[in-house]
Amino acid sequence: MNSKLDGYLNFQQTTISLLARRQEVLASNIANADTPNYKARDFDFNAVLAKKLKSANNTTASTDALGADLLYRQVIQPSADGNTVDMDVERNLFAENSLRYETSVTMITGQVKDMLAVLQG
Amino acid sequence: MSSLLKVFDITGSAMISQSKRLNTVASNLANAETVAPPGGTPYKAKHVVFTATPLGDDASTGVTVEKIVEDSTPPKMVYNPGDPSADANGFVSMANINVADEMVDMISASRSYQTNVEVMNAAKSLFLKTLTISQ
């Protein structure tokens, strides 16, 4: 029963933790918008999620570090101080990421409610 | 979840750094019209140097003020032979501050500060939303 519940909630749980992680990366980019030579970073959300879900099938907990998957953002407009943070891009992605996070939380709440409905009859 | 708390550290460090920048701008603007005492050197404009600081892991990078440097441009020389602090040629040396530059710096710092506050608020509301799972 335990593992079935884990499996039931695994997708949203992985998604939520990854989205929180991405929020952190995007916040770092925005925080460093004025830092000379800072290179904006991000990760391929779909690829990392697919990898995490795959590894979750073998082991119950997938807590491997995200570090290796961090990439550098493609430069849209070069700047004199070597900083590659584009505020428009970062703010867009940040807003989008927040929305995805809220969606995931709403979905997992729905799943929990469904499960409770089944249990209570 | 703990990642969202990290956002507070990140934006917090950025806010501290930007307010230090605003502080240096304030002291530069305050000293814009200052004159060197006789035989002394005038006030020199100060600028902050930001540096990216890793906070624990790869994903989170904060900002700190690495150092505060003095502007190396020569002081403004104003011809005013009547001034008691004028040199032998009648020039008074004044602080090397460009008010327009400082105003631009001030606006940039306050906008960055605002953005970080917004990011922090977003992280806060997401965190609170997470606490309502299954409610």
gemmi code that builds the backbone of each chain (N, CA, C; Angstrom):
import gemmi

chains = {
    "A": [
        ("MET", (0.834, -1.203, 0.000), (0.000, 0.000, 0.000), (0.868, 1.252, 0.000)),
        ("ASN", (1.921, 1.173, 0.855), (2.828, 2.308, 0.957), (3.426, 2.684, -0.395)),
        ("SER", (3.990, 1.687, -1.070), (4.687, 1.958, -2.320), (3.693, 2.421, -3.382)),
        ("LYS", (2.464, 1.937, -3.293), (1.462, 2.372, -4.278), (1.119, 3.837, -4.076)),
        ("LEU", (1.031, 4.233, -2.809), (0.782, 5.648, -2.532), (1.943, 6.500, -3.023)),
        ("ASP", (3.155, 5.993, -2.774), (4.350, 6.696, -3.251), (4.289, 6.893, -4.750)),
        ("GLY", (3.953, 5.791, -5.429), (3.891, 5.835, -6.890), (2.820, 6.807, -7.361)),
        ("TYR", (1.714, 6.817, -6.634), (0.580, 7.678, -6.989), (0.974, 9.153, -6.922)),
        ("LEU", (1.743, 9.492, -5.891), (2.101, 10.908, -5.691), (3.471, 11.265, -6.243)),
        ("ASN", (4.192, 10.234, -6.725), (5.588, 10.454, -7.117), (5.757, 11.540, -8.183)),
        ("PHE", (4.900, 11.483, -9.208), (5.080, 12.433, -10.318), (5.005, 13.884, -9.844)),
        ("GLN", (3.923, 14.203, -9.126), (3.770, 15.595, -8.679), (4.845, 15.976, -7.658)),
        ("GLN", (5.214, 15.003, -6.844), (6.234, 15.303, -5.824), (7.563, 15.661, -6.491)),
        ("THR", (7.941, 14.855, -7.497), (9.190, 15.131, -8.228), (9.106, 16.477, -8.939)),
        ("THR", (7.950, 16.711, -9.560), (7.770, 17.971, -10.288), (7.896, 19.161, -9.345)),
        ("ILE", (7.244, 19.070, -8.181), (7.266, 20.191, -7.235), (8.686, 20.461, -6.746)),
        ("SER", (9.419, 19.393, -6.418), (10.777, 19.644, -5.906), (11.672, 20.213, -6.999)),
        ("LEU", (11.475, 19.752, -8.243), (12.276, 20.305, -9.346), (11.916, 21.764, -9.620)),
        ("LEU", (10.618, 22.079, -9.548), (10.195, 23.459, -9.788), (10.750, 24.379, -8.708)),
        ("ALA", (10.783, 23.879, -7.461), (11.354, 24.679, -6.375), (12.833, 24.917, -6.632)),
        ("ARG", (13.480, 23.886, -7.138), (14.904, 23.995, -7.465), (15.126, 25.045, -8.548)),
        ("ARG", (14.243, 25.016, -9.546), (14.387, 25.956, -10.651), (14.118, 27.382, -10.184)),
        ("GLN", (13.180, 27.507, -9.256), (12.892, 28.820, -8.682), (14.164, 29.408, -8.073)),
        ("GLU", (14.909, 28.529, -7.434), (16.169, 28.931, -6.802), (17.182, 29.413, -7.852)),
        ("VAL", (17.290, 28.642, -8.931), (18.245, 29.005, -9.998), (17.863, 30.344, -10.618)),
        ("LEU", (16.564, 30.522, -10.897), (16.118, 31.765, -11.534), (16.278, 32.945, -10.582)),
        ("ALA", (16.029, 32.713, -9.285), (16.229, 33.779, -8.293), (17.701, 34.185, -8.250)),
        ("SER", (18.595, 33.201, -8.382), (20.033, 33.506, -8.405), (20.366, 34.391, -9.600)),
        ("ASN", (19.780, 34.070, -10.751), (20.043, 34.886, -11.943), (19.573, 36.312, -11.732)),
        ("ILE", (18.357, 36.451, -11.191), (17.803, 37.795, -10.993), (18.634, 38.555, -9.951)),
        ("ALA", (19.062, 37.855, -8.895), (19.859, 38.503, -7.852), (21.179, 39.008, -8.408)),
        ("ASN", (21.723, 38.283, -9.406), (23.034, 38.645, -9.936), (22.961, 39.480, -11.209)),
        ("ALA", (21.844, 40.149, -11.416), (21.669, 40.927, -12.642), (22.718, 42.030, -12.795)),
        ("ASP", (23.281, 42.502, -11.681), (24.263, 43.595, -11.747), (25.685, 43.131, -11.448)),
        ("THR", (25.895, 41.818, -11.352), (27.224, 41.315, -11.018), (28.063, 41.146, -12.284)),
        ("PRO", (29.209, 41.818, -12.379), (30.037, 41.670, -13.580), (30.468, 40.221, -13.776)),
        ("ASN", (30.476, 39.784, -15.029), (30.937, 38.444, -15.429), (30.089, 37.289, -14.921)),
        ("TYR", (28.928, 37.577, -14.358), (28.055, 36.471, -13.941), (27.372, 35.889, -15.176)),
        ("LYS", (27.360, 34.565, -15.263), (26.704, 33.902, -16.398), (25.385, 33.277, -15.923)),
        ("ALA", (24.289, 33.675, -16.562), (22.972, 33.160, -16.183), (22.906, 31.656, -16.398)),
        ("ARG", (22.272, 30.945, -15.444), (22.204, 29.490, -15.525), (20.756, 29.015, -15.494)),
        ("ASP", (20.585, 27.796, -15.940), (19.249, 27.193, -15.936), (19.438, 25.707, -16.220)),
        ("PHE", (18.363, 24.926, -16.112), (18.461, 23.531, -16.547), (17.262, 23.158, -17.393)),
        ("ASP", (17.445, 22.120, -18.194), (16.388, 21.658, -19.077), (15.371, 20.899, -18.228)),
        ("PHE", (14.266, 21.560, -17.912), (13.303, 20.995, -16.970), (12.786, 19.626, -17.419)),
        ("ASN", (12.386, 19.530, -18.692), (11.815, 18.268, -19.189), (12.818, 17.131, -19.085)),
        ("ALA", (14.059, 17.419, -19.495), (15.076, 16.362, -19.487), (15.357, 15.885, -18.065)),
        ("VAL", (15.509, 16.836, -17.147), (15.832, 16.463, -15.760), (14.663, 15.724, -15.128)),
        ("LEU", (13.430, 16.177, -15.429), (12.248, 15.504, -14.871), (12.176, 14.063, -15.373)),
        ("ALA", (12.415, 13.877, -16.678), (12.372, 12.533, -17.260), (13.406, 11.640, -16.593)),
        ("LYS", (14.594, 12.210, -16.388), (15.681, 11.431, -15.771), (15.313, 11.037, -14.334)),
        ("LYS", (14.750, 12.005, -13.602), (14.394, 11.737, -12.194), (13.309, 10.674, -12.106)),
        ("LEU", (12.310, 10.759, -13.009), (11.210, 9.794, -12.961), (11.719, 8.398, -13.285)),
        ("LYS", (12.683, 8.341, -14.220), (13.259, 7.065, -14.617), (13.990, 6.435, -13.431)),
        ("SER", (14.790, 7.267, -12.748), (15.567, 6.730, -11.626), (14.647, 6.410, -10.448)),
        ("ALA", (13.509, 7.094, -10.365), (12.582, 6.841, -9.257), (11.940, 5.460, -9.372)),
        ("ASN", (11.909, 4.913, -10.617), (11.331, 3.571, -10.795), (12.214, 2.504, -10.169)),
        ("ASN", (13.534, 2.766, -10.139), (14.449, 1.780, -9.587), (14.578, 1.910, -8.080)),
        ("THR", (14.780, 3.146, -7.628), (14.901, 3.360, -6.184), (13.763, 4.270, -5.741)),
        ("THR", (13.377, 4.157, -4.493), (12.237, 4.942, -4.029), (12.584, 6.429, -3.921)),
        ("ALA", (13.761, 6.728, -3.384), (14.138, 8.133, -3.217), (15.198, 8.524, -4.236)),
        ("SER", (14.951, 9.596, -4.961), (15.954, 10.092, -5.915), (16.402, 11.473, -5.459)),
        ("THR", (17.481, 11.483, -4.732), (17.951, 12.758, -4.187), (19.311, 13.144, -4.770)),
        ("ASP", (19.596, 12.656, -5.991), (20.898, 13.001, -6.588), (20.968, 14.495, -6.869)),
        ("ALA", (22.170, 15.015, -6.757), (22.356, 16.455, -6.897), (22.016, 16.913, -8.304)),
        ("LEU", (21.485, 18.106, -8.376), (21.096, 18.673, -9.666), (22.309, 19.239, -10.380)),
        ("GLY", (23.341, 19.580, -9.632), (24.518, 20.292, -10.114), (24.974, 19.997, -11.526)),
        ("ALA", (25.093, 18.714, -11.849), (25.647, 18.339, -13.147), (24.785, 18.810, -14.314)),
        ("ASP", (23.499, 19.052, -14.054), (22.591, 19.392, -15.142), (22.481, 20.897, -15.400)),
        ("LEU", (23.149, 21.684, -14.581), (23.036, 23.138, -14.751), (23.769, 23.585, -16.011)),
        ("LEU", (23.048, 24.328, -16.850), (23.621, 24.793, -18.106), (23.725, 26.316, -18.073)),
        ("TYR", (24.400, 26.869, -19.076), (24.494, 28.332, -19.181), (23.528, 28.831, -20.240)),
        ("ARG", (22.892, 29.937, -19.931), (21.907, 30.513, -20.855), (22.581, 31.085, -22.100)),
        ("GLN", (21.900, 30.864, -23.242), (22.376, 31.434, -24.509), (22.280, 32.956, -24.428)),
        ("VAL", (23.320, 33.658, -24.854), (23.317, 35.120, -24.757), (22.432, 35.719, -25.848)),
        ("ILE", (21.517, 36.592, -25.442), (20.652, 37.253, -26.429), (21.265, 38.591, -26.816)),
        ("GLN", (21.642, 39.345, -25.804), (22.299, 40.628, -26.073), (23.593, 40.686, -25.274)),
        ("PRO", (24.729, 40.863, -25.952), (25.984, 40.922, -25.199), (26.068, 42.197, -24.362)),
        ("SER", (26.783, 42.125, -23.236), (26.950, 43.320, -22.405), (28.430, 43.556, -22.147)),
        ("ALA", (28.759, 44.797, -21.853), (30.169, 45.183, -21.709), (30.826, 44.516, -20.502)),
        ("ASP", (30.039, 44.255, -19.447), (30.657, 43.705, -18.233), (30.642, 42.178, -18.190)),
        ("GLY", (30.245, 41.536, -19.294), (30.302, 40.077, -19.350), (29.163, 39.376, -18.640)),
        ("ASN", (28.163, 40.148, -18.195), (27.009, 39.561, -17.509), (25.998, 39.094, -18.570)),
        ("THR", (25.470, 37.871, -18.400), (24.541, 37.369, -19.425), (23.102, 37.259, -18.926)),
        ("VAL", (22.779, 37.987, -17.826), (21.403, 37.948, -17.326), (20.543, 38.908, -18.149)),
        ("ASP", (19.511, 38.372, -18.777), (18.545, 39.214, -19.473), (17.291, 39.260, -18.603)),
        ("MET", (17.017, 40.430, -18.037), (15.942, 40.551, -17.062), (14.587, 40.114, -17.608)),
        ("ASP", (14.318, 40.432, -18.897), (13.016, 40.061, -19.471), (12.855, 38.556, -19.467)),
        ("VAL", (13.904, 37.871, -19.935), (13.857, 36.410, -20.001), (13.675, 35.823, -18.614)),
        ("GLU", (14.477, 36.304, -17.673), (14.448, 35.728, -16.326), (13.110, 35.956, -15.638)),
        ("ARG", (12.582, 37.146, -15.789), (11.307, 37.444, -15.124), (10.161, 36.641, -15.728)),
        ("ASN", (10.216, 36.485, -17.066), (9.216, 35.653, -17.741), (9.236, 34.244, -17.201)),
        ("LEU", (10.449, 33.674, -17.183), (10.588, 32.290, -16.744), (10.204, 32.153, -15.274)),
        ("PHE", (10.536, 33.171, -14.494), (10.221, 33.123, -13.065), (8.703, 33.081, -12.855)),
        ("ALA", (7.997, 33.958, -13.578), (6.536, 33.991, -13.464), (5.943, 32.667, -13.919)),
        ("GLU", (6.474, 32.157, -15.035), (5.965, 30.890, -15.573), (6.207, 29.757, -14.583)),
        ("ASN", (7.403, 29.749, -14.003), (7.762, 28.702, -13.050), (6.863, 28.741, -11.817)),
        ("SER", (6.564, 29.961, -11.354), (5.680, 30.100, -10.187), (4.301, 29.524, -10.488)),
        ("LEU", (3.826, 29.815, -11.694), (2.509, 29.330, -12.094), (2.492, 27.807, -12.153)),
        ("ARG", (3.549, 27.233, -12.712), (3.656, 25.773, -12.792), (3.663, 25.163, -11.398)),
        ("TYR", (4.368, 25.838, -10.497), (4.458, 25.341, -9.124), (3.071, 25.315, -8.486)),
        ("GLU", (2.357, 26.439, -8.616), (1.010, 26.510, -8.036), (0.111, 25.448, -8.630)),
        ("THR", (0.262, 25.233, -9.954), (-0.545, 24.211, -10.618), (-0.259, 22.841, -10.022)),
        ("SER", (1.015, 22.542, -9.844), (1.382, 21.237, -9.298), (0.825, 21.048, -7.894)),
        ("VAL", (0.888, 22.112, -7.107), (0.361, 22.018, -5.738), (-1.143, 21.765, -5.770)),
        ("THR", (-1.838, 22.470, -6.674), (-3.282, 22.259, -6.804), (-3.584, 20.823, -7.226)),
        ("MET", (-2.788, 20.311, -8.170), (-3.008, 18.946, -8.667), (-2.810, 17.921, -7.560)),
        ("ILE", (-1.719, 18.084, -6.791), (-1.431, 17.089, -5.761), (-2.497, 17.156, -4.669)),
        ("THR", (-3.005, 18.359, -4.403), (-4.099, 18.494, -3.444), (-5.322, 17.721, -3.937)),
        ("GLY", (-5.584, 17.838, -5.233), (-6.699, 17.104, -5.828), (-6.510, 15.610, -5.683)),
        ("GLN", (-5.294, 15.144, -5.910), (-5.007, 13.708, -5.785), (-5.248, 13.219, -4.362)),
        ("VAL", (-4.782, 14.034, -3.401), (-4.966, 13.651, -1.995), (-6.450, 13.593, -1.656)),
        ("LYS", (-7.188, 14.558, -2.181), (-8.636, 14.581, -1.908), (-9.324, 13.364, -2.519)),
        ("ASP", (-8.900, 13.005, -3.737), (-9.445, 11.803, -4.381), (-9.207, 10.586, -3.507)),
        ("MET", (-7.963, 10.481, -3.031), (-7.591, 9.331, -2.210), (-8.441, 9.287, -0.932)),
        ("LEU", (-8.638, 10.451, -0.325), (-9.451, 10.513, 0.894), (-10.894, 10.104, 0.607)),
        ("ALA", (-11.376, 10.532, -0.554), (-12.756, 10.190, -0.928), (-12.901, 8.679, -1.042)),
        ("VAL", (-11.867, 8.038, -1.624), (-11.900, 6.576, -1.764), (-11.901, 5.916, -0.383)),
        ("LEU", (-11.038, 6.427, 0.516), (-10.902, 5.816, 1.831), (-12.162, 5.972, 2.671)),
        ("GLN", (-12.788, 7.153, 2.536), (-13.948, 7.434, 3.379), (-15.251, 6.924, 2.775)),
        ("GLY", (-15.176, 6.585, 1.517), (-16.340, 6.019, 0.855), (-17.411, 7.028, 0.508)),
    ],
    "B": [
        ("MET", (10.949, 22.080, -1.140), (10.545, 23.013, -0.076), (11.714, 23.843, 0.448)),
        ("SER", (12.810, 23.115, 0.783), (13.953, 23.864, 1.317), (14.545, 24.774, 0.248)),
        ("SER", (14.333, 24.405, -1.029), (14.812, 25.266, -2.114), (14.144, 26.627, -2.052)),
        ("LEU", (12.845, 26.609, -1.702), (12.139, 27.888, -1.649), (12.675, 28.759, -0.522)),
        ("LEU", (13.134, 28.117, 0.556), (13.720, 28.914, 1.647), (15.056, 29.500, 1.205)),
        ("LYS", (15.764, 28.762, 0.335), (17.034, 29.272, -0.198), (16.836, 30.572, -0.976)),
        ("VAL", (15.663, 30.665, -1.635), (15.382, 31.884, -2.405), (15.462, 33.108, -1.491)),
        ("PHE", (15.045, 32.930, -0.236), (15.117, 34.050, 0.711), (16.569, 34.462, 0.961)),
        ("ASP", (17.462, 33.460, 1.070), (18.881, 33.780, 1.255), (19.428, 34.526, 0.034)),
        ("ILE", (19.037, 34.019, -1.152), (19.559, 34.606, -2.400), (19.104, 36.051, -2.543)),
        ("THR", (17.773, 36.258, -2.479), (17.268, 37.613, -2.668), (17.705, 38.513, -1.508)),
        ("GLY", (17.812, 37.936, -0.317), (18.284, 38.722, 0.825), (19.676, 39.262, 0.595)),
        ("SER", (20.561, 38.412, 0.082), (21.937, 38.871, -0.173), (21.938, 39.956, -1.244)),
        ("ALA", (21.061, 39.788, -2.249), (20.992, 40.797, -3.312), (20.479, 42.123, -2.765)),
        ("MET", (19.478, 42.045, -1.857), (18.932, 43.279, -1.290), (19.970, 43.995, -0.435)),
        ("ILE", (20.733, 43.236, 0.328), (21.779, 43.846, 1.154), (22.804, 44.541, 0.262)),
        ("SER", (23.210, 43.839, -0.814), (24.219, 44.406, -1.716), (23.708, 45.670, -2.400)),
        ("GLN", (22.442, 45.602, -2.855), (21.894, 46.783, -3.542), (21.737, 47.950, -2.578)),
        ("SER", (21.426, 47.666, -1.317), (21.279, 48.793, -0.396), (22.641, 49.380, -0.036)),
        ("LYS", (23.686, 48.547, -0.055), (25.036, 49.095, 0.126), (25.396, 50.012, -1.040)),
        ("ARG", (24.981, 49.564, -2.243), (25.236, 50.377, -3.428), (24.519, 51.715, -3.312)),
        ("LEU", (23.267, 51.648, -2.821), (22.479, 52.870, -2.639), (23.140, 53.782, -1.600)),
        ("ASN", (23.740, 53.159, -0.588), (24.459, 53.923, 0.432), (25.634, 54.682, -0.154)),
        ("THR", (26.420, 54.011, -1.007), (27.575, 54.698, -1.590), (27.110, 55.824, -2.508)),
        ("VAL", (26.008, 55.568, -3.246), (25.468, 56.620, -4.110), (25.053, 57.814, -3.259)),
        ("ALA", (24.401, 57.530, -2.128), (23.955, 58.611, -1.244), (25.137, 59.426, -0.746)),
        ("SER", (26.225, 58.746, -0.348), (27.358, 59.528, 0.159), (28.049, 60.281, -0.970)),
        ("ASN", (28.047, 59.699, -2.178), (28.608, 60.429, -3.319), (27.812, 61.692, -3.615)),
        ("LEU", (26.478, 61.545, -3.648), (25.633, 62.710, -3.950), (25.753, 63.756, -2.851)),
        ("ALA", (25.830, 63.300, -1.609), (25.930, 64.239, -0.494), (27.224, 65.049, -0.573)),
        ("ASN", (28.277, 64.404, -1.109), (29.579, 65.067, -1.172), (29.878, 65.695, -2.528)),
        ("ALA", (28.847, 65.789, -3.379), (29.079, 66.246, -4.757), (29.702, 67.634, -4.827)),
        ("GLU", (29.337, 68.476, -3.893), (29.808, 69.867, -3.971), (30.924, 70.159, -2.976)),
        ("THR", (31.504, 69.139, -2.386), (32.515, 69.399, -1.363), (33.836, 69.833, -1.983)),
        ("VAL", (34.523, 70.674, -1.259), (35.784, 71.265, -1.705), (36.900, 70.702, -0.825)),
        ("ALA", (38.080, 70.488, -1.430), (39.202, 69.987, -0.644), (39.668, 71.058, 0.329)),
        ("PRO", (40.041, 70.671, 1.551), (40.613, 71.657, 2.476), (41.955, 72.127, 1.928)),
        ("PRO", (42.435, 73.300, 2.336), (43.705, 73.796, 1.784), (44.802, 72.751, 1.960)),
        ("GLY", (45.470, 72.395, 0.840), (46.558, 71.426, 0.893), (46.109, 69.978, 0.963)),
        ("GLY", (44.808, 69.727, 1.125), (44.313, 68.345, 1.243), (43.770, 67.816, -0.070)),
        ("THR", (43.280, 66.558, -0.049), (42.673, 65.980, -1.253), (41.164, 66.008, -1.094)),
        ("PRO", (40.441, 66.201, -2.205), (38.977, 66.246, -2.109), (38.387, 64.851, -1.944)),
        ("TYR", (37.096, 64.790, -1.640), (36.368, 63.515, -1.536), (36.423, 62.806, -2.879)),
        ("LYS", (36.642, 61.491, -2.844), (36.652, 60.711, -4.092), (35.394, 59.859, -4.165)),
        ("ALA", (34.800, 59.805, -5.365), (33.587, 58.994, -5.549), (33.885, 57.538, -5.221)),
        ("LYS", (32.914, 56.871, -4.594), (33.090, 55.461, -4.232), (32.110, 54.614, -5.044)),
        ("HIS", (32.593, 53.423, -5.448), (31.731, 52.496, -6.188), (31.843, 51.115, -5.573)),
        ("VAL", (30.711, 50.389, -5.538), (30.746, 49.019, -5.007), (31.130, 48.055, -6.135)),
        ("VAL", (31.770, 46.960, -5.771), (32.088, 45.895, -6.725), (31.335, 44.650, -6.259)),
        ("PHE", (30.393, 44.198, -7.090), (29.601, 43.008, -6.744), (30.350, 41.743, -7.144)),
        ("THR", (30.121, 40.698, -6.393), (30.660, 39.403, -6.794), (29.632, 38.318, -6.480)),
        ("ALA", (29.545, 37.328, -7.387), (28.605, 36.224, -7.185), (29.158, 35.285, -6.124)),
        ("THR", (28.301, 34.899, -5.152), (28.742, 34.044, -4.051), (27.899, 32.785, -3.995)),
        ("PRO", (28.484, 31.601, -4.190), (27.695, 30.379, -4.084), (27.179, 30.194, -2.661)),
        ("LEU", (25.896, 29.821, -2.544), (25.299, 29.588, -1.220), (25.030, 28.098, -1.064)),
        ("GLY", (25.986, 27.366, -0.616), (25.763, 25.943, -0.371), (25.936, 25.063, -1.587)),
        ("ASP", (24.963, 25.081, -2.502), (25.075, 24.194, -3.657), (25.165, 24.981, -4.965)),
        ("ASP", (25.214, 24.216, -6.068), (25.392, 24.815, -7.389), (24.240, 25.716, -7.803)),
        ("ALA", (23.037, 25.320, -7.395), (21.851, 25.996, -7.925), (21.651, 27.389, -7.355)),
        ("SER", (22.198, 27.657, -6.172), (21.915, 28.958, -5.565), (23.170, 29.822, -5.482)),
        ("THR", (23.043, 31.006, -6.044), (24.163, 31.945, -6.046), (23.664, 33.287, -5.560)),
        ("GLY", (24.231, 33.769, -4.482), (23.854, 35.074, -3.968), (24.820, 36.150, -4.448)),
        ("VAL", (24.682, 37.334, -3.913), (25.562, 38.447, -4.280), (26.161, 39.032, -3.014)),
        ("THR", (27.421, 39.399, -3.058), (27.991, 40.169, -1.955), (28.792, 41.332, -2.535)),
        ("VAL", (28.987, 42.337, -1.708), (29.841, 43.453, -2.122), (31.270, 43.037, -1.803)),
        ("GLU", (32.053, 42.797, -2.846), (33.418, 42.311, -2.659), (34.286, 43.402, -2.040)),
        ("LYS", (34.172, 44.595, -2.597), (34.944, 45.717, -2.061), (34.306, 47.022, -2.524)),
        ("ILE", (34.752, 48.105, -1.920), (34.305, 49.429, -2.352), (35.533, 50.150, -2.863)),
        ("VAL", (35.500, 50.526, -4.138), (36.689, 51.152, -4.735), (36.468, 52.653, -4.882)),
        ("GLU", (37.584, 53.383, -4.879), (37.508, 54.830, -5.069), (37.712, 55.151, -6.536)),
        ("ASP", (36.928, 56.080, -7.026), (37.033, 56.498, -8.420), (38.379, 57.186, -8.638)),
        ("SER", (39.079, 56.800, -9.742), (40.430, 57.344, -9.951), (40.439, 58.572, -10.855)),
        ("THR", (39.255, 59.022, -11.295), (39.265, 60.221, -12.146), (39.757, 61.428, -11.337)),
        ("PRO", (40.482, 62.336, -12.004), (41.053, 63.476, -11.269), (39.958, 64.392, -10.720)),
        ("PRO", (40.250, 65.117, -9.643), (39.234, 66.006, -9.059), (38.865, 67.136, -10.020)),
        ("LYS", (37.646, 67.632, -9.841), (37.189, 68.770, -10.658), (37.951, 70.006, -10.203)),
        ("MET", (38.565, 70.726, -11.144), (39.280, 71.947, -10.781), (38.422, 73.147, -11.191)),
        ("VAL", (38.092, 73.961, -10.201), (37.243, 75.121, -10.473), (38.051, 76.391, -10.175)),
        ("TYR", (38.040, 77.306, -11.137), (38.796, 78.552, -10.943), (38.011, 79.487, -10.044)),
        ("ASN", (38.543, 79.716, -8.869), (37.861, 80.580, -7.902), (38.912, 81.167, -6.955)),
        ("PRO", (39.651, 82.176, -7.453), (40.809, 82.664, -6.694), (40.447, 83.257, -5.334)),
        ("GLY", (39.170, 83.679, -5.187), (38.780, 84.276, -3.906), (38.583, 83.267, -2.794)),
        ("ASP", (38.469, 81.975, -3.161), (38.192, 80.950, -2.150), (39.419, 80.717, -1.271)),
        ("PRO", (39.220, 80.624, 0.047), (40.384, 80.418, 0.919), (41.119, 79.108, 0.647)),
        ("SER", (40.424, 78.121, 0.054), (41.111, 76.846, -0.203), (41.664, 76.758, -1.623)),
        ("ALA", (41.736, 77.864, -2.334), (42.286, 77.856, -3.693), (43.804, 77.683, -3.643)),
        ("ASP", (44.356, 77.024, -4.711), (45.816, 76.848, -4.752), (46.477, 78.112, -5.314)),
        ("ALA", (47.793, 78.026, -5.576), (48.547, 79.203, -5.999), (48.025, 79.783, -7.308)),
        ("ASN", (47.455, 78.909, -8.193), (46.937, 79.377, -9.480), (45.485, 79.846, -9.398)),
        ("GLY", (44.900, 79.766, -8.220), (43.517, 80.208, -8.046), (42.483, 79.117, -8.268)),
        ("PHE", (42.940, 77.835, -8.379), (41.983, 76.732, -8.603), (41.623, 76.043, -7.300)),
        ("VAL", (40.346, 75.690, -7.190), (39.865, 74.921, -6.044), (39.609, 73.503, -6.538)),
        ("SER", (40.109, 72.491, -5.820), (39.817, 71.119, -6.251), (38.596, 70.596, -5.516)),
        ("MET", (37.659, 70.053, -6.327), (36.393, 69.574, -5.781), (36.244, 68.072, -6.009)),
        ("ALA", (35.279, 67.468, -5.315), (35.049, 66.022, -5.430), (34.763, 65.632, -6.893)),
        ("ASN", (35.299, 64.452, -7.298), (35.172, 64.020, -8.702), (33.848, 63.285, -8.949)),
        ("ILE", (32.745, 63.952, -8.636), (31.450, 63.275, -8.736), (30.640, 63.805, -9.898)),
        ("ASN", (30.157, 62.829, -10.710), (29.269, 63.174, -11.807), (27.846, 62.885, -11.343)),
        ("VAL", (27.073, 63.940, -11.125), (25.747, 63.774, -10.524), (24.831, 62.921, -11.404)),
        ("ALA", (24.945, 63.090, -12.733), (24.085, 62.292, -13.627), (24.389, 60.806, -13.478)),
        ("ASP", (25.671, 60.452, -13.444), (26.066, 59.043, -13.253), (25.486, 58.485, -11.958)),
        ("GLU", (25.571, 59.286, -10.918), (25.100, 58.819, -9.615), (23.594, 58.610, -9.607)),
        ("MET", (22.870, 59.509, -10.286), (21.410, 59.356, -10.346), (21.040, 58.075, -11.077)),
        ("VAL", (21.746, 57.797, -12.189), (21.486, 56.567, -12.945), (21.753, 55.354, -12.061)),
        ("ASP", (22.857, 55.401, -11.335), (23.221, 54.311, -10.429), (22.141, 54.125, -9.365)),
        ("MET", (21.621, 55.241, -8.875), (20.608, 55.188, -7.834), (19.341, 54.518, -8.345)),
        ("ILE", (18.900, 54.902, -9.550), (17.678, 54.320, -10.104), (17.881, 52.831, -10.352)),
        ("SER", (19.046, 52.489, -10.905), (19.338, 51.084, -11.181), (19.318, 50.256, -9.894)),
        ("ALA", (19.933, 50.791, -8.840), (19.982, 50.060, -7.565), (18.585, 49.882, -6.995)),
        ("SER", (17.757, 50.941, -7.055), (16.439, 50.804, -6.435), (15.546, 49.875, -7.246)),
        ("ARG", (15.687, 49.867, -8.575), (14.914, 48.928, -9.398), (15.328, 47.485, -9.085)),
        ("SER", (16.619, 47.247, -8.979), (17.077, 45.886, -8.676), (16.566, 45.442, -7.312)),
        ("TYR", (16.586, 46.366, -6.376), (16.092, 46.061, -5.030), (14.618, 45.647, -5.099)),
        ("GLN", (13.833, 46.457, -5.818), (12.403, 46.166, -5.977), (12.182, 44.795, -6.580)),
        ("THR", (12.942, 44.482, -7.638), (12.777, 43.188, -8.299), (13.021, 42.051, -7.325)),
        ("ASN", (14.046, 42.196, -6.495), (14.350, 41.135, -5.536), (13.271, 40.998, -4.472)),
        ("VAL", (12.663, 42.122, -4.112), (11.543, 42.043, -3.164), (10.392, 41.262, -3.783)),
        ("GLU", (10.151, 41.513, -5.076), (9.068, 40.796, -5.763), (9.345, 39.302, -5.812)),
        ("VAL", (10.606, 38.964, -6.109), (10.983, 37.548, -6.162), (10.765, 36.904, -4.793)),
        ("MET", (11.135, 37.625, -3.757), (10.971, 37.100, -2.405), (9.489, 36.898, -2.079)),
        ("ASN", (8.659, 37.853, -2.465), (7.218, 37.714, -2.232), (6.646, 36.512, -2.968)),
        ("ALA", (7.120, 36.307, -4.206), (6.635, 35.165, -4.985), (7.003, 33.866, -4.282)),
        ("ALA", (8.248, 33.782, -3.806), (8.698, 32.567, -3.106), (7.873, 32.359, -1.841)),
        ("LYS", (7.572, 33.450, -1.163), (6.782, 33.356, 0.066), (5.398, 32.799, -0.215)),
        ("SER", (4.741, 33.324, -1.272), (3.379, 32.857, -1.538), (3.396, 31.397, -1.995)),
        ("LEU", (4.455, 30.996, -2.729), (4.541, 29.585, -3.134), (4.730, 28.693, -1.913)),
        ("PHE", (5.546, 29.162, -0.995), (5.807, 28.381, 0.214), (4.506, 28.200, 1.010)),
        ("LEU", (3.765, 29.286, 1.156), (2.503, 29.205, 1.904), (1.513, 28.292, 1.200)),
        ("LYS", (1.542, 28.354, -0.137), (0.652, 27.495, -0.925), (1.013, 26.025, -0.689)),
        ("THR", (2.314, 25.760, -0.590), (2.754, 24.381, -0.360), (2.225, 23.846, 0.964)),
        ("LEU", (2.139, 24.715, 1.943), (1.659, 24.289, 3.261), (0.174, 23.926, 3.241)),
        ("THR", (-0.536, 24.346, 2.188), (-1.976, 24.051, 2.144), (-2.263, 22.766, 1.372)),
        ("ILE", (-1.221, 22.007, 1.005), (-1.456, 20.743, 0.295), (-2.366, 19.861, 1.140)),
        ("SER", (-3.387, 19.326, 0.481), (-4.377, 18.417, 1.069), (-5.364, 19.121, 1.997)),
        ("GLN", (-5.371, 20.415, 2.006), (-6.362, 21.112, 2.849), (-7.534, 21.598, 2.011)),
    ],
}
model = gemmi.Model(1)
for chain_id, residues in chains.items():
    chain = gemmi.Chain(chain_id)
    for i, (resn, *xyz) in enumerate(residues, 1):
        res = gemmi.Residue()
        res.name, res.seqid = resn, gemmi.SeqId(i, " ")
        for name, pos in zip(("N", "CA", "C"), xyz):
            atom = gemmi.Atom()
            atom.name, atom.element = name, gemmi.Element(name[0])
            atom.pos, atom.b_iso = gemmi.Position(*pos), 0.0
            res.add_atom(atom)
        chain.add_residue(res)
    model.add_chain(chain)
structure = gemmi.Structure()
structure.add_model(model)
structure.setup_entities()
